[in-house]
Amino acid sequence: MRELSIYIHIPFCVRKCLYCDFLSFPVQEGQRTERISSYGNLLKREIEEAADRYGDYQVVSVFWGGGTPSLLPAETLAGIMETLYGSYRVVADAEITIEANPGTVTADGLRGYITAGINRISIGLQSTDDEELTRIGRIHDYHTFLETYELARAAGFRNINIDLMAALPGQSVSSYRKTLERAAALKPEHISAYSLILEEGTPLYERQDDYRFPTEEEDREMYLLTDAFLSACGYHRYEISNYALDGYECRHNKVYWQRGHYAGFGLGAASMVENVRWSNPATFGEYEAYTAGLGHGDGDTDGDGDADEDGRQQEHTQKAGSYPARQVLTREEQMEEFMFLGLRMMCGVSPAEFEKLFGRRIEDVYGDVLCRLYRQELLVRVSDRIRLTARGIDVSNRVMAEFLLD
Ligand code: SF4
């Protein structure tokens, strides 16, 4: 049976962080219950109506992302999980993650999540330096994070991720080291460490001249420090920005990098199943109209998209209430993704798998690129895999760009 991962988007936050360009909206405390409850009903409808499409799949992971999913009362989340369990085949050992922000959970709420089937929690810490947290507009300080972390452990979570960020305004290599030390000392099963990207249009982007950002050298030093320090603490790097204790790699994220099938539910959520990609409407009005139209025989309900016989890409016009526009990936796009997503993983890509999937030898498609990158010692072939070298990881964006086909 084919495997499916499910992503559920919760687009609400307490307030907007200054660097954030994700699809999320601040919601006042007084309006939260009502808005979350009506959004939860739309989600249930979408999840239930899509179930027929996935009759041949078993769900191996579920990821509640956002936004701030931990704003959901446990009973609301449990109701949606019930819909999921009732209409999909969810494997007994499915990895079911919720993203949480410090200060947004209670002991009862966390226990409720566990009862509802959540078995992994990902907590957004970013930094243990309170001034750095204030500069990027996080809602919490380090102490609040510690309380949330301890509550999660006490509630029974045995699989915890901590999210960290480097290259923050005013951050130094030594303050970043302290963040790493404090995070690793808690012994979470998983640590993600990304560099801040200044996105145009965010308040931090507008105010960037007010701060001293780490220089390129300092940024690089933090990057190298992350791997060296976390390795020494027993974490292995399995993807460019992700580290885990043995047995705790994130199953859900690996599905993205390995081009597995995933269905996204909720506002703006992206899906990719059998090389067909689509995204849900990104405004509440359109999403509501879309979910209201489900089950009324409108649109392509088989989930296969509408590829022509040779798989040429087709774009379809989206109309409110209809199924979202679908993009059928061409063979070239599939090969590109296979390479640049697969190479993000430290285990790299398998030439044999490439040939099995695409009916062509990897050397026949990428021979020149591979030779060049081997020569530059950015890629290496080790027995039956091709993977990035340490230098290649350093300039991974440049390496990935080489795999785009004209
Ligand atoms: S908590 Fe996450 S999604 Fe919400 S505003 Fe901050 S960065 Fe954005």
Residues whose N, C-alpha, C, O or C-beta is under 5 A from the ligand:
A	BS01	SF4	C13 R15 K16 C17 C20 F22 S24 G66 G67
